[in-house]
């Protein structure tokens, strides 16, 4: 893939990197000054910046080093902790999540793991549930194995307090699986001391973004092959610390025939239903061909075709597409249970420009033929579908015309649909269900029990800006208010004196935070009104501060 990018894209990535490094500077300053709670808040802000506004990094040795030093000072190991505890056949597994949700690949992965591996006890530790109810499926899945669910933030938002609680739970487990958000600092604080811990495996749920955890994980578990080169080159993870575990899937049980499912959805039984499922942002064009550019020629050529999309809402380009096809493009928005749609579908189209691999696997488990547009090369292959079971069963097209021709052929040829769908179903069953998946899990447990050094790669951050970095930045959107909101979120719970200490330093990095943070809570409440142009002011201040900071030499580059 070409490394040539335009000046505006490069400048935005440089700005993101400068802001990130500036916040890490502040966190490091507070650690060296033994102001540990303030350091933790700044580390949370830095991690959130890197996840949401891509900084030309996929891991930060520098921020992880700051967090590990902070963890060693603030989260002591247990009194009896002497040596690292390893077992190739753990009896008690602790799953760590940032938030337990009814939907989401990380939550479903953890619950399915617990249900499939019922011979062991499985407990759950949630670092940031933020007052939301824990879905019943977590409570039931853990209880069925003799485990428990622990909400670490029930009475404290302090990451150091939550890290101490996580540490205590981990020291009683035989294996720790991290299913955490990319910016969750709690595991790094909790596991900064290696002694007394069981093996810690980070499940790489977000292999295409920045994330924390390289230096506290004994094993990085990949869900698909395409993420391995990126992990080695941009996260500097030693191949000896890598393992692969397919996404666990239940065997789908049809409740109705395809014709019955179509009828219940109000569709003509003779219609050929194309289905695509993904988070809405995965369909937003990133400076080139978009999903609708690929499928509208198909819809124009085939009057029998109906396209159902879960994720995109009936607005903007999607509403225009619905009108152009006289209602045969149907954007459904978010759906809690897409099972009836899988039952009605004839062909599955992967989302683009970014893949939805779990949804593609679920479609293949129903015996649907799988088609994906895959124009990416090199590291950017993480934007395309890939997983055991998908690697050899997805029909991958690198040319838009070939994509249109292939989907058209599937629309008119039911036998081809049947053959391709059955091939996908068998491959997914072999890797992702039943005994096949449990065999691969046993390998992960065994490999994690081997003692190996954790730290890999450089000690400082190395900025890069290639086409993949630009794509990630565009896919997640340019959010001028994101840094200010993160500062607000992590600083507001602190006492006013602590807030002021952080904000005075933040002024040299980013000024888009709420200035009422300088005030006592009672006064800020009275002055809570904001003029309609407040966000414009915030963005202007943030931009000017970022430009000044970028102009200064950075010690970490």
C-alpha positions in Angstrom: 0.0 0.0 0.0 1.3 3.4 -0.9 2.7 5.5 2.0 1.9 8.8 0.3 -0.6 10.8 2.2 -1.8 14.4 1.8 -0.6 17.2 3.9 -3.9 17.7 5.8 -4.0 14.0 6.8 -0.4 14.1 8.0 -0.9 17.4 9.9 -4.0 16.0 11.7 -2.1 12.8 12.8 0.8 15.0 13.9 -1.6 17.1 15.9 -3.1 14.0 17.5 0.4 12.7 18.4 1.4 16.1 19.9 -1.6 16.3 22.1 -1.2 12.7 23.2 2.5 13.2 24.1 1.7 16.4 25.9 -0.8 14.6 28.2 1.6 11.8 28.8 4.2 14.5 29.8 1.8 15.7 32.4 1.0 12.2 33.7 4.8 11.5 34.0 5.3 14.8 35.8 2.7 13.8 38.4 4.2 10.3 38.9 7.6 11.8 39.5 6.0 14.2 41.9 4.2 11.4 43.7 0.8 12.9 43.0 -0.5 9.5 42.0 -4.3 10.1 41.7 -3.6 13.1 39.4 -1.3 11.0 37.3 -3.9 8.3 36.9 -6.5 10.8 35.7 -4.0 12.2 33.1 -3.1 8.7 32.0 -6.8 8.0 31.4 -7.1 11.1 29.3 -4.0 10.2 27.3 -5.2 6.7 26.5 -8.6 8.1 25.5 -7.0 10.6 23.2 -5.0 7.9 21.5 -7.9 5.6 21.0 -10.4 8.2 19.7 -8.0 10.5 17.8 -5.5 8.2 16.2 -1.9 9.5 16.9 0.1 7.4 14.5 0.6 4.8 17.1 -1.0 1.4 17.8 0.7 1.0 21.2 2.6 3.4 23.5 5.6 2.0 25.3 6.0 5.4 26.9 2.5 5.6 28.4 2.6 2.0 29.5 5.9 2.7 31.2 4.4 5.6 33.1 1.4 3.5 34.1 3.5 0.6 35.3 5.6 2.9 37.5 2.3 4.4 38.8 1.0 0.9 39.5 4.1 -0.2 41.3 3.8 2.8 43.6 0.1 2.6 44.2 -1.1 -1.0 43.9 1.0 -3.3 46.1 1.1 -7.1 45.4 -0.5 -9.3 47.9 1.3 -10.1 51.2 1.9 -13.7 50.2 2.8 -13.0 46.6 6.3 -14.3 45.9 6.5 -16.0 42.5 4.5 -16.0 39.4 1.9 -18.8 39.5 1.4 -20.8 36.3 -0.8 -23.7 35.3 -1.5 -25.3 31.9 -4.9 -26.5 33.2 -6.4 -23.6 35.1 -9.4 -24.3 37.4 -10.5 -20.7 37.9 -10.6 -18.1 35.0 -11.1 -14.4 35.7 -12.6 -12.4 32.7 -11.9 -8.7 32.9 -14.2 -6.3 31.0 -14.4 -2.5 30.9 -18.1 -2.7 30.6 -20.5 -5.7 30.4 -23.0 -5.1 27.6 -25.9 -7.0 26.1 -24.4 -6.4 22.7 -20.8 -6.0 21.5 -18.2 -8.5 20.4 -16.1 -8.3 23.6 -19.1 -9.1 25.9 -20.5 -11.9 23.7 -17.0 -13.4 23.4 -16.7 -13.6 27.2 -20.1 -15.0 27.8 -19.8 -17.6 25.1 -16.4 -18.6 26.5 -17.9 -19.1 30.0 -20.8 -21.2 28.6 -18.6 -23.4 26.3 -15.9 -24.0 29.0 -18.2 -25.0 31.8 -15.8 -27.5 33.4 -13.9 -24.6 34.9 -15.1 -21.8 37.3 -15.4 -18.5 35.5 -15.7 -15.1 37.3 -16.0 -11.6 35.9 -14.5 -8.3 37.0 -15.9 -5.1 35.4 -13.8 -2.0 35.7 -16.2 0.7 34.5 -19.8 -0.3 34.5 -20.7 3.3 35.3 -24.0 2.5 37.1 -25.5 0.5 34.3 -27.1 -2.9 35.1 -25.0 -6.0 34.4 -26.8 -8.0 31.7 -28.4 -11.1 33.1 -26.4 -13.3 30.7 -23.2 -12.5 32.6 -24.7 -13.3 36.0 -26.2 -16.6 34.7 -23.0 -17.6 32.8 -20.7 -17.1 35.7 -23.1 -18.6 38.3 -23.5 -21.7 36.2 -19.8 -22.4 36.6 -19.6 -21.5 40.3 -18.1 -18.1 39.6 -19.1 -14.5 40.5 -19.5 -11.1 38.9 -17.6 -8.2 40.5 -18.3 -4.5 39.8 -15.1 -2.7 40.7 -16.5 0.8 40.3 -19.6 0.3 42.5 -18.5 3.0 45.0 -15.4 4.6 43.4 -14.3 6.1 40.1 -10.7 6.2 41.2 -8.7 3.9 38.9 -6.2 3.2 41.6 -8.9 1.9 43.9 -10.4 -0.2 41.1 -6.9 -1.6 40.2 -6.3 -2.7 43.8 -9.6 -4.6 43.7 -8.7 -6.2 40.4 -5.3 -7.2 41.7 -6.9 -9.0 44.7 -9.2 -10.9 42.5 -6.5 -11.9 40.0 -4.3 -13.3 42.7 -7.0 -15.8 43.5 -7.5 -16.9 39.9 -5.5 -19.3 37.8 -5.8 -17.4 34.5 -6.8 -13.8 33.6 -8.4 -12.9 30.3 -8.5 -9.2 29.4 -11.5 -8.2 27.2 -11.0 -4.5 28.0 -11.5 -1.3 26.0 -8.4 0.0 24.3 -8.1 3.0 26.8 -8.7 1.1 30.1 -5.8 1.8 32.4 -7.0 -0.3 35.3 -5.3 -3.6 34.2 -1.9 -1.9 33.7 -2.1 -0.5 37.2 -3.3 -3.8 38.7 -0.7 -6.0 37.0 2.4 -3.7 37.2 3.9 -6.1 39.7 4.3 -9.5 38.0 4.9 -11.6 41.1 2.0 -13.6 42.5 -0.1 -13.3 39.3 -1.4 -16.1 37.1 -0.9 -15.9 33.4 -2.5 -12.7 31.9 -3.9 -13.0 28.3 -5.0 -9.9 26.4 -7.7 -10.8 23.9 -7.1 -8.5 20.9 -10.7 -7.4 20.3 -9.6 -4.1 18.7 -6.7 -5.2 16.5 -7.1 -2.2 14.2 -6.8 0.6 16.8 -4.4 1.8 19.5 -4.7 -0.1 22.7 -3.0 -0.5 26.1 -1.7 -3.7 27.6 1.4 -4.9 25.7 3.7 -4.7 28.8 1.4 -6.4 31.3 0.2 -9.3 29.2 2.0 -12.7 29.1 0.1 -13.6 26.0 -1.7 -11.6 23.3 -4.5 -13.6 21.8 -5.3 -12.8 18.2 -8.8 -13.5 16.8 -7.6 -13.4 13.2 -4.4 -14.0 11.2 -4.3 -10.5 9.5 -3.6 -8.8 12.8 -0.4 -10.6 13.5 1.9 -8.6 11.2 0.5 -5.3 12.6 1.0 -6.5 16.1 4.6 -7.4 15.4 5.6 -4.3 13.5 3.6 -1.5 15.2 3.1 -3.0 18.7 6.4 -4.8 18.8 4.9 -8.0 20.3 7.3 -10.9 20.2 5.8 -13.8 18.1 6.5 -16.1 21.1 3.8 -14.1 23.0 1.1 -14.6 20.4 -1.6 -17.2 20.2 -4.8 -17.5 18.1 -8.3 -18.2 19.4 -11.3 -18.2 17.1 -14.4 -16.2 18.2 -16.7 -18.7 20.0 -20.1 -19.1 18.3 -23.2 -20.9 19.3 -24.7 -23.3 16.7 -27.7 -21.4 15.3 -31.1 -23.0 15.5 -33.5 -22.0 12.7 -36.9 -21.2 14.0 -38.4 -20.8 10.5 -37.7 -21.5 6.9 -36.1 -18.8 4.7 -39.5 -18.3 2.9 -41.3 -18.0 6.3 -38.7 -15.5 7.5 -39.1 -13.4 4.4 -42.9 -13.4 4.7 -42.7 -12.2 8.4 -40.5 -9.3 7.3 -43.1 -8.4 4.6 -40.8 -9.4 1.8 -41.7 -11.3 -1.4 -40.7 -15.0 -1.0 -39.2 -14.8 -4.4 -36.9 -11.9 -3.5 -33.2 -12.5 -3.2 -32.3 -10.9 0.1 -28.8 -9.4 0.5 -27.9 -8.8 4.2 -25.1 -6.7 5.8 -24.6 -6.2 9.5 -22.1 -3.8 11.2 -21.8 -0.7 13.3 -22.9 2.4 11.4 -19.4 4.0 11.1 -18.1 0.9 9.3 -20.1 1.9 6.2 -18.9 5.6 6.1 -16.7 6.1 3.0 -13.1 7.0 4.0 -12.0 9.1 1.1 -12.8 6.6 -1.7 -15.2 3.9 -2.8 -18.0 3.3 -0.3 -20.4 0.4 0.4 -23.3 2.0 -1.4 -21.0 2.6 -4.5 -20.5 -1.1 -4.6 -24.0 -2.3 -4.1 -26.2 0.2 -6.0 -25.1 -1.1 -9.4 -26.2 -4.5 -8.3 -29.6 -3.2 -7.1 -30.1 -1.4 -10.3 -29.4 -4.5 -12.4 -31.5 -6.9 -10.4 -35.1 -5.9 -9.5 -35.5 -9.1 -7.4 -32.8 -8.1 -5.0 -33.5 -6.5 -1.6 -30.7 -5.2 0.6 -31.2 -5.2 4.4 -28.6 -3.4 6.4 -28.3 -3.5 10.2 -26.3 -0.5 11.6 -26.9 2.3 9.1 -29.9 4.5 9.7 -32.4 5.7 7.2 -30.8 9.1 6.7 -28.4 10.9 4.3 -27.0 8.7 1.6 -28.9 5.7 2.8 -32.2 7.4 2.5 -31.3 8.5 -1.0 -30.4 4.9 -1.9 -33.7 3.7 -0.5 -35.6 6.2 -2.7 -33.5 5.4 -5.8 -34.3 1.7 -5.5 -37.9 2.2 -4.6 -37.5 0.8 -1.2 -35.3 -2.2 -2.0 -32.4 -0.8 0.0 -33.6 -1.0 3.6 -31.4 0.6 6.3 -32.6 -0.8 9.6 -30.4 1.0 12.1 -29.4 -0.9 15.3 -31.1 -4.2 15.9 -31.0 -6.1 19.2 -31.5 -9.5 17.6 -30.6 -9.9 13.9 -31.4 -13.7 13.9 -34.6 -13.3 11.9 -32.7 -11.4 9.3 -30.0 -14.1 9.0 -32.9 -16.6 8.6 -34.4 -14.6 5.7 -31.1 -13.8 3.9 -29.8 -15.5 0.8 -26.4 -13.7 0.5 -24.2 -11.9 3.1 -22.2 -8.8 2.2 -19.5 -7.8 4.6 -19.4 -4.1 5.7 -17.0 -1.7 4.0 -14.7 0.2 4.3 -14.3 -1.7 7.6 -15.1 -5.3 8.2 -17.5 -6.8 10.8 -15.9 -10.2 11.2 -18.2 -11.5 14.0 -21.3 -10.7 12.0 -19.8 -12.4 8.9 -19.1 -15.5 11.1 -22.6 -15.5 12.3 -23.9 -15.3 8.8 -21.7 -18.1 7.6 -22.9 -20.3 10.5 -26.4 -20.0 9.0 -25.0 -21.3 5.7 -25.0 -18.0 3.8 -22.4 -17.3 1.1 -20.1 -14.6 2.2 -18.8 -11.8 -0.1 -16.4 -9.0 0.8 -14.6 -6.1 -1.0 -11.0 -6.3 0.0 -8.8 -3.7 -1.8 -6.3 -3.4 1.1 -2.7 -4.6 1.3 0.0 -4.8 3.9 -1.0 -3.8 7.5 -4.3 -2.4 6.2 -5.5 -5.9 5.7 -6.9 -5.6 9.3 -9.7 -3.6 7.7 -10.8 -6.7 5.7 -12.5 -9.8 7.0 -10.2 -12.5 8.5 -10.6 -15.3 11.0 -10.2 -19.0 11.2 -13.1 -20.2 9.2 -13.4 -17.1 7.2 -9.9 -17.1 5.6 -10.9 -19.8 3.1 -14.6 -19.4 2.8 -15.2 -15.6 2.1 -15.3 -14.6 -1.5 -12.8 -11.7 -1.5 -12.8 -9.3 -4.4 -10.2 -6.6 -5.0 -11.9 -5.0 -8.0 -15.2 -3.2 -7.7 -16.4 -4.5 -11.1 -15.6 -8.1 -10.0 -17.6 -7.5 -6.8 -20.7 -6.4 -8.8 -20.3 -9.4 -11.1 -19.9 -11.9 -8.2 -22.9 -10.6 -6.3 -25.0 -10.6 -9.5 -24.0 -14.2 -10.1 -25.1 -15.2 -6.6 -28.4 -13.4 -7.1 -29.3 -15.4 -10.2 -27.8 -18.8 -9.3 -29.3 -20.6 -6.2 -27.0 -23.6 -6.6 -23.9 -21.4 -6.3 -25.3 -19.8 -3.2 -25.9 -23.3 -1.7 -22.4 -24.5 -2.4 -20.6 -21.4 -1.1 -22.9 -21.2 2.0 -22.3 -24.8 2.9 -18.5 -24.4 2.6 -18.6 -21.4 4.9 -20.8 -23.2 7.4 -18.5 -26.2 7.7 -15.4 -24.1 8.1 -17.0 -22.0 10.8 -18.3 -25.1 12.6 -14.8 -26.6 12.6 -13.1 -23.6 14.1 -15.6 -21.7 16.1 -18.0 -24.2 17.7 -18.1 -27.2 20.0 -15.0 -29.4 20.5 -13.0 -27.7 17.7 -13.1 -24.4 19.6 -12.4 -26.0 23.0 -9.3 -27.7 21.5 -8.0 -24.3 20.5 -8.8 -22.9 24.0 -6.8 -25.7 25.6 -3.8 -24.7 23.5 -4.2 -21.1 24.7 -4.3 -22.2 28.4 -1.2 -24.4 27.8 0.9 -21.8 26.0 0.0 -19.1 28.6 1.5 -21.3 31.3 5.0 -20.9 29.8 7.0 -18.3 31.6 8.4 -15.6 29.2 9.5 -12.0 29.5 6.7 -9.5 29.0 8.3 -6.4 27.7 9.1 -6.2 24.0 10.3 -3.6 21.5 11.4 0.0 22.0 11.0 2.1 25.1 9.8 5.2 23.4 7.0 6.1 21.0 7.6 6.0 17.3 5.2 8.1 15.3 4.2 6.8 11.9 1.8 8.2 9.3 0.9 5.8 6.5 -2.3 5.0 4.6 -3.5 2.7 7.4 -3.1 5.4 10.0 -5.1 7.8 7.8 -7.8 5.2 7.2 -8.2 4.6 11.0 -8.3 8.3 11.7 -11.0 8.8 9.0 -13.0 5.8 10.0 -13.4 6.9 13.6 -14.0 10.5 12.5 -12.3 13.7 13.3 -13.8 14.8 16.7 -12.5 18.2 17.6 -14.3 18.1 21.0 -13.1 14.6 22.0 -10.0 15.7 24.0 -12.0 18.3 25.9 -14.7 15.8 26.8 -12.2 13.3 28.1 -10.5 16.0 30.2 -14.0 16.9 31.6 -14.8 13.3 32.3 -11.7 12.3 34.1 -11.0 15.6 35.9 -14.4 16.5 37.2 -14.6 13.9 39.9 -11.4 15.3 41.6 -11.3 17.9 44.3 -11.1 21.4 43.0 -7.5 21.9 44.0 -6.5 18.7 42.1 -8.5 19.8 39.1 -6.7 23.1 39.0 -3.3 21.4 39.2 -4.1 19.3 36.1 -5.9 22.1 34.1 -3.1 24.6 34.6 -0.8 22.1 32.8 -3.4 21.1 30.2 -3.6 24.7 29.1 -0.3 24.2 27.2 -1.7 21.1 25.4 -5.4 21.5 24.8 -7.9 24.2 26.0 -11.2 22.7 24.8 -12.2 21.5 28.3 -14.9 23.2 30.3 -13.5 26.1 32.2 -16.0 25.7 35.0 -13.7 22.9 36.1 -11.6 25.6 37.7 -14.5 26.4 40.0 -16.1 24.8 43.1 -19.0 22.5 42.2 -21.6 24.8 43.7 -20.4 27.8 41.7 -20.0 25.8 38.5 -23.7 24.7 38.8 -24.9 28.3 39.0 -22.8 29.2 35.9 -23.7 26.1 33.9 -25.3 28.0 31.0 -23.3 28.1 27.8 -23.8 30.3 24.7 -24.6 28.5 21.5 -21.2 29.2 20.1 -19.4 27.6 23.0 -18.2 24.6 21.0 -16.7 26.9 18.4 -14.7 28.6 21.0 -13.5 25.3 22.5 -12.3 24.1 19.1 -10.5 27.3 18.4 -8.7 27.2 21.7 -7.8 23.5 21.3 -6.4 24.1 17.8 -4.2 27.0 18.9 -2.9 25.1 21.9 -2.2 22.1 19.7 -0.3 24.1 17.2 1.9 25.6 19.9 2.6 22.3 21.4 3.4 20.7 18.1 5.9 23.4 17.4 7.8 22.4 20.5 10.4 19.6 20.3 9.1 16.4 22.0 11.5 14.3 24.0 9.8 11.1 23.1 10.2 11.3 19.3 
